[in-house]
Amino acid sequence: FQASELYVHCVVQFREGLAVGNVVARLVQAHDCGLAEIEEAAMEYFKANVLAFQEQCTSTLDVLEQRPDLLRFTLQMTKTLLQAAVVAATHTAYGGGIAAGVAQEQARAAAVLG
């Protein structure tokens, strides 16, 4: 392996190992190691799995309270959770599909937030 190929391999392995229950801890580890691409992978996973995270693992966010250096991620996760809650409430009220609405809202938010 060349160094760049090894790094790509590690990123792929990291992505495959992400789960709703470990994404916050893995994000913290990636940040502590200074691995921006790994941080991005964790945030992408979080955003893609926000409903499952909201149902199962919101308490894992507690680790971020002691880490002011992770404020950017805390804010991104909070925005994503709020957007999912608003979309879920809106679609439930109008009888629409929650998952489809969340996907649409996440795509819109990603375009706005860049």
Residue pairs with C-beta under 8 A, 6 or more apart in sequence:
1 9
7 37
11 37
11 38
11 41
14 26
14 30
14 38
14 41
15 41
15 45
17 26
18 26
18 41
18 42
18 45
20 49
20 52
20 53
20 56
20 57
21 56
21 57
21 60
23 42
23 45
23 46
23 49
23 53
23 57
23 60
24 46
24 57
24 60
24 61
24 63
24 64
24 77
25 60
25 63
26 38
26 42
27 39
27 42
27 43
27 46
27 70
27 73
28 63
28 64
28 67
28 70
30 38
30 39
30 41
30 42
31 39
31 69
31 70
31 73
39 73
43 73
43 76
43 77
46 53
46 77
46 80
47 80
47 106
47 110
48 106
50 80
50 81
50 83
50 84
50 102
50 106
51 84
51 88
51 98
51 99
51 102
53 81
54 81
54 84
54 85
58 81
61 74
61 77
64 70
64 73
64 74
64 77
76 113
79 109
79 113
80 106
80 109
83 102
83 105
83 106
83 109
84 102
84 105
84 106
86 105
87 98
87 101
87 102
87 104
87 105
88 98
88 101
88 102
90 96
90 101
91 97
91 98
91 100
91 101
92 98
